[in-house]
Amino acid sequence: MIKSKTTNQYYATAKKATISTTFDEVTCKGLIGTEFPGKISKIKTEPYQYTIRETGEVVSLEHRYMYLPDDVESEEEKLAKQLEEAFL
């Protein structure tokens, strides 16, 4: 659960990240719901516009989520931290 900075109320959220792959569509659909060990980290980015499909609302975001496997604490985590620091 996460506590809202604005309303001070708790809410649930689901984070998702995309992962590049060379799998075909059938294989990708078969992997839906599969869990991978690791975490999804919030990475700060340059501001960009995003349209919420359900409502059509356009919002400005300054982050994206990146999947980092447990055993790749090394280079990818360092890169994620460097990217975050570069945009601060």
N, C-alpha and C positions, 0 to 999 in steps of 0.2 A: 504494500500500500504506500502511496505517496501523499504527502500533505501539500495542498495548494498554497502557494505563496500569497495569492490574492484573497481567497476566501477562508483560508485556514482550515478547510475541510479535507478529509481524506478521500482519495479516489483510487480506482484501479486503472491500470493502463497496460497495453501490450506493445512491446517494442518489436520491430521486425527490421531485418536488414536483408539486402540482396547480396547474393554471392555469384560471381562470374563462374560459368561452367561451360564445358564442351558437351554436356549431355544433350540427347535429343529430347523432344517434348514429352514423349511417352515416359522416359526415365524420370524426368523432372516431376511430372504429375504423380508418379509412383512414390516419390520422396516427400510429398506433401504430408506434414504432420510428424516427420522424422525429427528427432532431437539430436543435436550435436553437442559434444562437450565443449564448453567455452563460455564466452559472454558476449553480449552486445554492448559496445561502448558508444557513448554520445560524443561526437567529434564536432568541434566548432568549425564553421565554414564562413565564407563570404555570404552576406545576405542574398536570398533568392526568393522568388515568388512561387507559391504552391497553391493549387486549386483543390479544395476538398471536394471529392467526387459527389458525395451524397447531397451536399448543400449548394455547391457552386461557389462557395465563399473563397476569396483569394486572400491568403495570409502570407506574411513575410516570415521566413525562417532563417536561422543562422546556425544550423547544425544538421548533421545527418548521423545515422547509426551505422557502425561498422562491426561486423562479426570478427571476434578474435578467439581462435581455438585455445584451449587450456595450455597446450604444449608449445604455443608460439608466443610466449611472453616476451620473447627476445625482439626480433627485428620489427614485426608488425606493431607490437605494443609501443616500441620506441617511435616508430613512424607516426602512429596515432597521436602520441604525446607531442611530437614535434609539430604535427599539423595543427593541433589544438593551440600550442604556444604561439605558432606563427600568426594565427588569426586573432590573438588577444590584443 
